[in-house]
Amino acid sequence: MKSRRSFILLFFLTLCVTIQAQEVLRPWEGIREKSRVRMWYYSPQADHSLKTGVIILPGGSYHHLGIQNEGHRVAKALAREGYSAFVLRYSTSMYGYSYPTMMEDIQRAVMLVKEKAPEYGINPDKVGLLGFSAGGHLAGWMGTYYDTNFLARYGLHPAVSLRPAFVAMIYPVVSMADGITHIRSRRNLLAANHPVSLRKTMSLEENVRDDMPPLFLMTCMDDPVVNPENTLRYSAILENRKINHRLLIYQEGGHGFGYDENGNNETARLWMQEFLLWLEDEMNQ
């Protein structure tokens, strides 16, 4: 009986280990003098790896980060499904940062994951982004401006392409234009004295390119925070330009729920199922 209890205890301890972050990376170590930027790595079981990496960008209006429900909880779910997941704590206005610092953060993160891909057992051509709310905007920004080197001022010139293999945007901020933008996100992203022209540059719907990565978009029509028109308008432009994308619309769900397989918000469970099916199709083409 004692040995059986020991076995059961060992089993649960092992299970707990498999869903915890295996490594905490400091992307700017030795480059920026000070940086709060961190990236947590969640590894799938070796015999269940799909050789695909997902960098997760939590939301928070570019002010703070909802890093638990839109970060770590999502990473654990993806790791259980065979994906190598990375939760990025990027720079936000809470600590005095604005454009272009968070853009530098995501480029550095993609560069690092692709360069270290052999260590993580993933294909460097299968590294994509999953962002929520303002983090969705950051993911979409990377899908649009991946070949503009924001790292050059640090003397970094990536030897790998920073183009994401896919971009997933969950109830995202898309536009910086008056009448549709999420005002708080725009205020936190763009400094008070920013040129008005920068709003157009940072409005993703205004800058769709023909070689965009595949996109997955999700919005809730009852979203009280970010106008769902951000997603609907973006999808319409992608459709018109014949850009590969999937649009997922829920009538109810709200905003900021991230992923929760056990909560009362059904949408917080359902979108993940659809995303995983879409991702499997895209990565196996």
C-alpha positions as CSV (number, residue, x, y, z in Angstrom):
1,M,0.0,0.0,0.0
2,K,2.8,2.4,0.9
3,S,4.6,1.8,-2.4
4,R,1.3,2.4,-4.3
5,R,0.8,5.7,-2.5
6,S,4.3,6.6,-3.4
7,F,3.7,5.8,-7.0
8,I,0.5,7.9,-7.1
9,L,2.3,10.8,-5.4
10,L,5.2,10.6,-7.9
11,F,2.7,10.5,-10.8
12,F,1.0,13.7,-9.7
13,L,4.3,15.4,-9.0
14,T,5.4,14.5,-12.5
15,L,2.2,15.8,-14.0
16,C,2.6,19.1,-12.2
17,V,6.1,19.5,-13.5
18,T,5.1,18.9,-17.1
19,I,2.7,21.9,-17.0
20,Q,5.1,24.4,-15.4
21,A,7.5,26.7,-17.2
22,Q,10.7,24.9,-17.7
23,E,12.8,28.0,-18.3
24,V,12.7,31.8,-17.9
25,L,14.5,33.7,-20.6
26,R,15.8,37.2,-20.3
27,P,15.7,38.4,-24.0
28,W,17.6,41.7,-23.4
29,E,20.3,40.3,-21.0
30,G,23.6,41.9,-21.9
31,I,21.9,44.3,-24.5
32,R,19.7,46.7,-22.6
33,E,21.1,48.0,-19.3
34,K,17.8,47.3,-17.5
35,S,14.8,45.3,-18.6
36,R,11.7,43.7,-17.0
37,V,11.1,41.7,-20.2
38,R,10.9,38.0,-19.5
39,M,9.8,35.0,-21.5
40,W,8.5,31.8,-19.9
41,Y,9.0,28.6,-21.8
42,Y,6.5,25.7,-21.5
43,S,7.6,22.4,-23.1
44,P,5.4,19.7,-24.4
45,Q,6.2,16.1,-23.7
46,A,9.0,15.0,-26.0
47,D,7.0,12.2,-27.6
48,H,4.1,14.6,-28.2
49,S,5.9,17.6,-29.7
50,L,4.4,19.0,-32.8
51,K,7.6,20.9,-33.6
52,T,5.7,24.3,-33.5
53,G,6.4,27.3,-31.3
54,V,3.7,29.8,-30.1
55,I,4.8,33.1,-28.6
56,I,1.9,34.4,-26.4
57,L,1.3,38.1,-25.9
58,P,-1.1,38.9,-23.1
59,G,-3.3,42.0,-23.3
60,G,-3.8,44.9,-20.9
61,S,-4.2,48.1,-23.0
62,Y,-0.5,48.4,-23.4
63,H,-0.6,49.5,-19.7
64,H,-0.3,46.2,-17.8
65,L,-0.5,42.5,-18.7
66,G,-3.2,39.9,-17.9
67,I,-0.4,37.4,-17.8
68,Q,-2.2,34.6,-16.0
69,N,-5.5,34.1,-17.9
70,E,-4.0,35.4,-21.2
71,G,-0.5,34.0,-20.7
72,H,0.4,31.2,-18.4
73,R,-3.0,29.4,-18.5
74,V,-2.9,29.5,-22.3
75,A,0.7,28.2,-22.5
76,K,-0.1,25.2,-20.3
77,A,-3.1,24.3,-22.5
78,L,-0.9,24.6,-25.7
79,A,1.9,22.5,-24.1
80,R,-0.6,19.8,-23.3
81,E,-1.5,19.7,-27.0
82,G,2.1,19.3,-28.1
83,Y,3.1,22.9,-28.8
84,S,6.2,24.7,-27.4
85,A,4.7,27.8,-25.8
86,F,6.4,31.0,-24.7
87,V,4.7,33.7,-22.6
88,L,6.2,37.1,-23.3
89,R,6.2,39.8,-20.6
90,Y,6.8,42.8,-22.9
91,S,7.3,46.4,-21.9
92,T,4.2,48.5,-21.0
93,S,3.3,52.1,-20.1
94,M,2.9,51.2,-16.4
95,Y,6.7,51.2,-16.3
96,G,7.2,54.2,-18.5
97,Y,7.5,52.5,-21.9
98,S,5.7,53.5,-25.2
99,Y,6.3,53.0,-28.9
100,P,8.6,51.5,-30.2
101,T,9.9,49.6,-27.1
102,M,7.2,46.9,-27.2
103,M,7.9,46.4,-30.9
104,E,11.5,45.8,-30.1
105,D,10.5,43.3,-27.5
106,I,8.5,41.1,-29.9
107,Q,11.1,41.2,-32.6
108,R,13.8,40.2,-30.0
109,A,11.5,37.4,-28.8
110,V,10.9,36.0,-32.2
111,M,14.6,36.3,-33.1
112,L,15.6,34.4,-29.9
113,V,13.1,31.6,-30.2
114,K,14.0,31.0,-33.9
115,E,17.7,31.0,-33.1
116,K,17.2,28.6,-30.2
117,A,14.7,26.5,-32.1
118,P,17.0,23.4,-32.2
119,E,17.2,23.5,-28.4
120,Y,13.5,23.5,-28.1
121,G,13.0,20.8,-30.7
122,I,10.9,23.1,-33.0
123,N,11.0,24.0,-36.6
124,P,12.2,27.7,-36.9
125,D,9.8,28.1,-39.8
126,K,6.9,27.1,-37.5
127,V,7.1,29.9,-34.9
128,G,3.9,32.0,-34.6
129,L,2.1,34.5,-32.4
130,L,-1.0,34.4,-30.3
131,G,-2.1,37.8,-28.9
132,F,-5.0,39.0,-26.8
133,S,-6.5,42.5,-27.0
134,A,-3.6,45.0,-27.1
135,G,-1.3,41.9,-27.3
136,G,-3.4,41.0,-30.4
137,H,-2.4,44.3,-31.9
138,L,1.2,43.6,-31.1
139,A,1.0,40.2,-32.8
140,G,-0.7,41.8,-35.9
141,W,1.9,44.5,-35.9
142,M,4.6,41.8,-36.1
143,G,2.8,40.1,-39.0
144,T,2.8,43.4,-40.8
145,Y,6.2,44.9,-40.0
146,Y,8.4,41.8,-39.4
147,D,10.9,42.9,-42.0
148,T,11.4,46.4,-40.5
149,N,14.4,46.0,-38.2
150,F,13.6,47.7,-34.9
151,L,16.6,46.0,-33.4
152,A,19.2,47.8,-35.5
153,R,19.8,50.4,-32.8
154,Y,21.1,47.7,-30.6
155,G,23.4,46.4,-33.2
156,L,21.2,43.4,-33.8
157,H,20.7,42.2,-37.4
158,P,18.8,38.9,-37.3
159,A,20.2,36.1,-39.5
160,V,16.8,34.5,-39.5
161,S,13.6,35.8,-41.0
162,L,11.3,37.3,-38.3
163,R,8.2,36.6,-40.3
164,P,5.7,34.7,-38.0
165,A,4.4,31.4,-39.4
166,F,0.9,32.5,-38.2
167,V,-0.7,35.3,-36.3
168,A,-3.7,34.7,-34.0
169,M,-5.5,37.8,-32.6
170,I,-8.1,37.3,-29.9
171,Y,-10.6,40.1,-29.3
172,P,-7.8,42.4,-30.7
173,V,-7.2,46.1,-30.8
174,V,-6.6,46.7,-34.6
175,S,-7.0,50.3,-35.4
176,M,-5.6,53.6,-34.0
177,A,-8.1,55.7,-35.9
178,D,-10.7,57.9,-34.1
179,G,-14.1,56.4,-33.8
180,I,-13.0,52.8,-33.7
181,T,-9.7,52.6,-31.7
182,H,-9.5,51.6,-28.0
183,I,-8.5,54.9,-26.6
184,R,-6.6,53.6,-23.6
185,S,-4.5,51.3,-25.8
186,R,-3.7,54.1,-28.2
187,R,-2.8,56.5,-25.4
188,N,-0.5,54.0,-23.7
189,L,1.1,52.8,-26.9
190,L,1.8,56.2,-28.5
191,A,3.5,59.0,-26.5
192,A,1.5,62.2,-25.9
193,N,3.5,64.1,-28.5
194,H,3.4,61.5,-31.2
195,P,2.8,62.6,-34.8
196,V,-0.7,62.0,-36.1
197,S,0.8,60.1,-39.0
198,L,1.9,57.4,-36.6
199,R,-1.7,56.5,-36.0
200,K,-2.1,55.4,-39.6
201,T,1.2,53.4,-39.4
202,M,0.0,51.6,-36.4
203,S,-3.5,50.9,-37.8
204,L,-3.2,47.4,-39.0
205,E,-6.2,47.6,-41.4
206,E,-4.4,50.5,-43.2
207,N,-1.3,48.5,-43.8
208,V,-2.3,45.0,-45.0
209,R,0.4,43.5,-47.2
210,D,0.0,40.7,-49.8
211,D,2.5,38.4,-48.1
212,M,0.8,38.4,-44.6
213,P,1.1,35.2,-42.6
214,P,-2.1,33.2,-42.1
215,L,-4.3,35.0,-39.6
216,F,-6.8,33.7,-37.0
217,L,-9.3,36.4,-35.7
218,M,-11.8,36.1,-32.9
219,T,-14.2,38.7,-31.5
220,C,-17.3,38.8,-29.3
221,M,-20.2,41.0,-30.4
222,D,-20.9,42.0,-26.8
223,D,-17.3,43.1,-26.2
224,P,-17.7,46.2,-23.9
225,V,-14.0,47.1,-24.1
226,V,-12.7,46.9,-27.6
227,N,-15.2,47.6,-30.3
228,P,-15.7,44.3,-32.3
229,E,-15.7,46.5,-35.4
230,N,-11.8,46.4,-35.1
231,T,-11.9,42.7,-36.0
232,L,-14.8,42.9,-38.5
233,R,-13.3,45.7,-40.5
234,Y,-9.9,44.0,-40.5
235,S,-11.4,40.7,-41.7
236,A,-13.3,42.5,-44.5
237,I,-10.1,44.1,-45.8
238,L,-8.2,40.7,-45.5
239,E,-11.1,39.1,-47.4
240,N,-11.0,41.7,-50.1
241,R,-7.2,41.3,-50.5
242,K,-7.6,37.5,-50.5
243,I,-5.4,37.1,-47.5
244,N,-5.6,33.7,-45.8
245,H,-7.5,34.1,-42.6
246,R,-10.2,32.6,-40.4
247,L,-12.8,34.8,-38.6
248,L,-14.5,33.5,-35.5
249,I,-17.4,35.5,-34.1
250,Y,-19.2,34.8,-30.9
251,Q,-22.4,36.7,-29.9
252,E,-21.5,36.5,-26.2
253,G,-18.2,36.3,-24.2
254,G,-17.2,39.9,-23.5
255,H,-13.5,40.7,-23.2
256,G,-10.4,39.7,-21.3
257,F,-11.3,36.1,-20.5
258,G,-8.3,34.5,-22.1
259,Y,-8.6,30.8,-21.8
260,D,-10.5,29.0,-19.1
261,E,-11.5,25.4,-19.5
262,N,-13.4,25.2,-16.2
263,G,-15.1,28.6,-15.9
264,N,-18.6,29.8,-16.6
265,N,-17.7,31.7,-19.8
266,E,-18.3,29.1,-22.5
267,T,-16.5,31.3,-25.1
268,A,-13.4,31.1,-23.0
269,R,-13.3,27.3,-23.7
270,L,-14.7,27.1,-27.3
271,W,-12.3,29.5,-29.1
272,M,-9.3,27.4,-28.1
273,Q,-10.8,24.3,-29.7
274,E,-11.4,26.2,-33.0
275,F,-7.9,27.7,-32.8
276,L,-6.2,24.3,-32.4
277,L,-8.1,22.9,-35.4
278,W,-7.1,25.8,-37.5
279,L,-3.5,25.7,-36.4
280,E,-3.2,22.0,-37.1
281,D,-4.5,22.6,-40.6
282,E,-2.2,25.6,-41.3
283,M,1.0,23.9,-39.9
284,N,0.4,20.7,-41.8
285,Q,-0.1,22.1,-45.2
